[in-house]
């Protein structure tokens, strides 16, 4: 298994940990829109989900200068238990963060798909968001993602249809989904990230066994969590299991809470590693 690095900020070793100075070096204003910066576009798409037996919606960010004659890699970016396909857009401004990084030539051109990870007919974050049927819908999204959403994106957009050009990441519940689905389907994803992953994350031993059994390369496995986040034991436990098994990954345990201040920082660093 191989692990790539970001311009000397990361170590090529099992359990590489990003230094505190790297996280603090994130520039002020990285998440603010600037009038002079070329803008990408965010579209709303509708696709048929055989997993849900209904039409579902997702958002797709395409980079500045998007060219349908060019093929792009794709990042699927998942929300938390209290969110939907708009949560990242409204609170984490990934389109702004990526626009700024493109202007600085720090990332590769990519599409970012923001789906609704609650795979059920009424997929709104309303009522008791912790009810068993809603929690089960997050697990069902694995089928929706692999069998319905990804094929739709690959039919509709000019993307590279290869695991090497496909990434999966998310926050909280979406972080757990990303680790579960990404490491459980290594034939489909080569870049996997969990930000403040929630207790829906499978046991470390299960995830480690998936990695040990996989015969190909995983380009990046990323774990990050704030040191004042109540869910820290989830990320720390997986990190320790990966380290013990000498499986390459990047682990960030940095000052922060379970909020978008931390998740935006994680996204800023994570996307700079992708598809290089």
C-alpha positions as CSV (number, residue, x, y, z in Angstrom):
1,X,0.0,0.0,0.0
2,X,1.3,3.5,-0.8
3,X,0.7,6.9,0.9
4,X,1.4,10.1,-0.9
5,X,2.5,13.4,0.7
6,X,1.8,17.1,0.5
7,X,4.9,19.1,-0.2
8,X,7.0,17.9,2.8
9,X,4.2,18.5,5.3
10,X,3.6,14.8,5.7
11,X,5.8,11.9,6.5
12,X,6.0,8.7,4.5
13,X,5.5,6.3,7.3
14,X,2.7,4.2,8.9
15,X,0.6,6.5,11.1
16,X,2.1,9.7,9.8
17,X,0.8,12.6,12.0
18,X,0.5,16.1,10.7
19,X,2.5,18.5,12.9
20,X,0.6,21.1,14.8
21,X,2.3,23.9,12.9
22,X,0.9,22.5,9.6
23,X,-2.6,22.9,10.8
24,X,-2.0,26.3,12.2
25,X,-0.4,27.4,8.9
26,X,-3.7,27.3,7.1
27,X,-4.0,30.9,5.9
28,X,-6.7,33.3,7.1
29,X,-9.4,33.8,4.6
30,X,-9.0,30.5,2.9
31,X,-12.8,30.0,3.2
32,X,-13.8,33.5,2.0
33,X,-14.9,34.4,-1.5
34,X,-12.9,37.0,-3.3
35,X,-14.5,38.9,-6.3
36,X,-11.4,38.5,-8.5
37,X,-11.1,34.7,-8.0
38,X,-12.6,32.6,-10.9
39,X,-15.6,30.7,-9.7
40,X,-16.7,27.1,-10.2
41,X,-20.3,26.1,-10.6
42,X,-22.7,24.2,-8.3
43,X,-25.5,22.3,-10.0
44,X,-28.4,20.4,-8.6
45,X,-28.9,17.0,-10.2
46,X,-31.7,14.4,-9.9
47,X,-31.1,10.7,-10.3
48,X,-33.1,7.5,-9.9
49,X,-32.2,5.4,-6.9
50,X,-32.9,1.7,-7.1
51,X,-31.9,1.5,-3.4
52,X,-34.7,3.9,-2.4
53,X,-37.0,3.4,-5.4
54,X,-37.4,7.1,-5.8
55,X,-35.7,10.1,-7.5
56,X,-33.0,11.7,-5.3
57,X,-31.1,14.9,-5.5
58,X,-27.4,15.8,-5.1
59,X,-25.2,18.8,-5.8
60,X,-22.2,18.8,-8.1
61,X,-19.4,21.3,-8.0
62,X,-17.5,21.7,-11.2
63,X,-14.2,23.7,-11.2
64,X,-13.5,27.1,-12.8
65,X,-12.9,26.6,-16.5
66,X,-14.8,23.3,-16.5
67,X,-14.4,21.6,-19.9
68,X,-16.6,18.8,-21.1
69,X,-13.8,17.6,-23.4
70,X,-11.7,16.9,-20.4
71,X,-12.1,14.0,-18.0
72,X,-12.1,14.8,-14.3
73,X,-11.6,12.8,-11.0
74,X,-14.4,12.9,-8.5
75,X,-14.6,13.5,-4.8
76,X,-17.8,12.3,-3.1
77,X,-18.2,14.5,0.0
78,X,-20.7,13.3,2.7
79,X,-22.5,15.3,5.4
80,X,-23.4,14.5,9.1
81,X,-26.4,13.0,10.8
82,X,-28.2,16.3,11.1
83,X,-27.5,17.5,7.6
84,X,-28.4,16.8,3.9
85,X,-26.9,17.5,0.5
86,X,-26.8,21.3,1.4
87,X,-25.0,21.0,4.7
88,X,-21.5,21.2,3.4
89,X,-22.4,23.9,0.9
90,X,-24.1,26.2,3.4
91,X,-21.7,25.7,6.3
92,X,-18.5,24.4,5.0
93,X,-18.3,26.3,1.7
94,X,-16.3,23.7,-0.2
95,X,-16.9,25.6,-3.5
96,X,-15.2,28.7,-2.0
97,X,-12.3,26.7,-0.5
98,X,-11.7,24.9,-3.8
99,X,-12.1,28.1,-5.9
100,X,-9.3,29.7,-3.8
101,X,-7.1,26.7,-4.1
102,X,-7.5,26.5,-7.9
103,X,-6.5,30.2,-8.1
104,X,-3.3,29.4,-6.1
105,X,-2.7,26.3,-8.3
106,X,-2.6,24.0,-5.2
107,X,-5.1,21.3,-6.3
108,X,-5.9,19.2,-9.3
109,X,-9.1,19.9,-11.2
110,X,-11.9,17.7,-9.9
111,X,-15.7,17.4,-9.5
112,X,-17.1,17.3,-6.0
113,X,-20.4,15.5,-5.5
114,X,-22.5,16.4,-2.4
115,X,-25.1,13.7,-2.0
116,X,-27.8,13.1,0.6
117,X,-26.4,10.2,2.7
118,X,-29.8,9.4,4.3
119,X,-31.1,6.9,1.7
120,X,-34.8,6.9,2.3
121,X,-37.9,8.4,0.6
122,X,-38.2,11.2,3.1
123,X,-34.5,12.0,3.3
124,X,-34.9,15.4,5.1
125,X,-33.2,15.9,8.5
126,X,-36.4,16.4,10.4
127,X,-38.1,14.8,13.4
128,X,-36.0,12.4,15.4
129,X,-32.8,12.3,13.3
130,X,-31.5,9.4,15.5
131,X,-34.5,7.2,14.9
132,X,-33.6,3.6,13.8
133,X,-35.0,4.0,10.3
134,X,-33.0,7.2,9.7
135,X,-29.8,5.6,11.1
136,X,-30.4,2.6,8.9
137,X,-30.8,4.9,5.9
138,X,-27.2,6.0,6.3
139,X,-26.1,2.4,6.0
140,X,-28.4,1.9,3.0
141,X,-26.6,4.8,1.2
142,X,-23.8,2.4,0.4
143,X,-26.0,0.7,-2.1
144,X,-27.4,4.0,-3.4
145,X,-23.8,5.4,-3.8
146,X,-22.3,2.4,-5.6
147,X,-25.2,1.2,-7.7
148,X,-27.0,4.5,-8.5
149,X,-25.2,7.8,-7.8
150,X,-21.7,6.9,-9.1
151,X,-23.1,5.4,-12.4
152,X,-25.3,8.4,-12.9
153,X,-22.4,10.8,-12.4
154,X,-20.2,8.8,-14.8
155,X,-23.0,8.8,-17.5
156,X,-23.7,12.5,-17.0
157,X,-20.3,14.1,-16.5
158,X,-16.9,13.7,-18.2
159,X,-15.2,11.8,-15.4
160,X,-12.5,9.2,-15.2
161,X,-14.2,5.9,-14.4
162,X,-11.5,4.4,-12.4
163,X,-10.9,3.9,-8.6
164,X,-7.6,5.8,-8.9
165,X,-9.6,8.9,-9.8
166,X,-12.4,8.5,-7.2
167,X,-12.3,9.8,-3.6
168,X,-14.7,9.5,-0.7
169,X,-14.7,11.6,2.4
170,X,-17.1,13.1,5.0
171,X,-17.7,14.6,8.4
172,X,-19.1,12.9,11.5
173,X,-21.8,10.4,10.3
174,X,-20.4,11.0,6.8
175,X,-16.9,10.3,8.0
176,X,-18.0,6.9,9.4
177,X,-19.8,6.2,6.1
178,X,-16.6,7.1,4.1
179,X,-14.5,4.8,6.2
180,X,-17.0,2.0,6.1
181,X,-17.8,2.3,2.4
182,X,-14.4,3.3,1.2
183,X,-12.4,0.6,3.0
184,X,-15.2,-1.9,2.4
185,X,-15.1,-1.2,-1.4
186,X,-11.4,-0.7,-2.1
187,X,-12.1,-1.7,-5.7
188,X,-14.1,1.5,-6.1
189,X,-12.1,4.1,-4.1
190,X,-8.4,4.9,-3.8
191,X,-8.7,8.0,-1.6
192,X,-10.6,7.9,1.7
193,X,-11.1,10.4,4.4
194,X,-12.9,10.6,7.7
195,X,-13.3,14.0,9.5
196,X,-14.5,13.6,13.2
197,X,-15.9,10.2,12.3
198,X,-19.0,9.1,14.3
199,X,-19.7,5.9,16.1
200,X,-21.3,4.4,13.0
201,X,-17.7,3.7,12.0
202,X,-17.1,0.0,11.9
203,X,-14.8,-1.6,14.5
204,X,-11.1,-0.9,13.9
205,X,-10.3,-4.6,13.5
206,X,-12.9,-4.9,10.7
207,X,-11.5,-1.9,8.8
208,X,-7.9,-3.0,9.3
209,X,-8.8,-6.5,8.0
210,X,-10.2,-4.9,4.8
211,X,-6.9,-3.1,4.2
212,X,-4.8,-6.1,5.0
213,X,-6.8,-8.3,2.5
214,X,-6.7,-5.7,-0.3
215,X,-4.0,-6.5,-2.8
216,X,-3.9,-3.1,-4.6
217,X,-2.7,0.4,-3.6
218,X,-4.6,2.8,-1.4
219,X,-3.3,6.3,-2.3
220,X,-4.6,8.0,0.8
221,X,-6.3,7.1,4.1
222,X,-6.9,10.3,6.1
223,X,-8.2,10.5,9.7
224,X,-8.7,13.9,11.5
225,X,-10.5,14.9,14.7
226,X,-10.5,17.8,17.1
227,X,-8.9,17.3,20.5
228,X,-12.0,18.6,22.2
229,X,-14.4,16.5,20.2
230,X,-16.4,13.9,22.2
231,X,-16.0,11.6,19.2
232,X,-12.2,11.6,19.3
233,X,-12.0,8.0,20.6
234,X,-13.4,6.8,17.3
235,X,-10.7,8.3,15.2
236,X,-8.0,7.7,17.8
237,X,-9.0,4.0,18.1
238,X,-8.7,3.4,14.3
239,X,-5.4,5.3,14.2
240,X,-3.9,3.1,16.9
241,X,-5.1,0.0,15.2
242,X,-3.7,1.1,11.8
243,X,-0.4,2.1,13.5
244,X,-0.1,-1.3,15.2
245,X,-0.7,-3.0,11.9
246,X,1.8,-0.7,10.2
247,X,-0.7,0.5,7.7
248,X,0.0,3.8,6.1
249,X,-2.4,6.7,6.9
250,X,-2.4,10.3,7.9
251,X,-3.8,11.2,11.3
252,X,-4.5,14.6,12.6
253,X,-5.5,15.2,16.2
254,X,-5.6,19.0,16.4
255,X,-7.1,21.7,18.6
256,X,-10.8,21.8,17.7
257,X,-14.4,20.8,18.3
258,X,-17.1,18.9,16.4
259,X,-17.9,21.8,14.1
260,X,-17.3,23.3,10.7
261,X,-14.3,25.3,11.8
262,X,-12.4,22.0,12.2
263,X,-14.0,20.3,9.1
264,X,-13.2,23.2,6.8
265,X,-9.5,23.0,7.9
266,X,-9.5,19.3,7.3
267,X,-11.1,19.7,3.8
268,X,-8.5,22.4,2.9
269,X,-5.6,20.1,3.6
270,X,-7.3,16.9,2.3
271,X,-8.2,18.1,-1.1
272,X,-4.6,19.3,-1.7
273,X,-3.5,15.6,-1.5
274,X,-6.0,14.2,-4.0
275,X,-5.3,12.9,-7.5
276,X,-1.6,13.7,-7.6
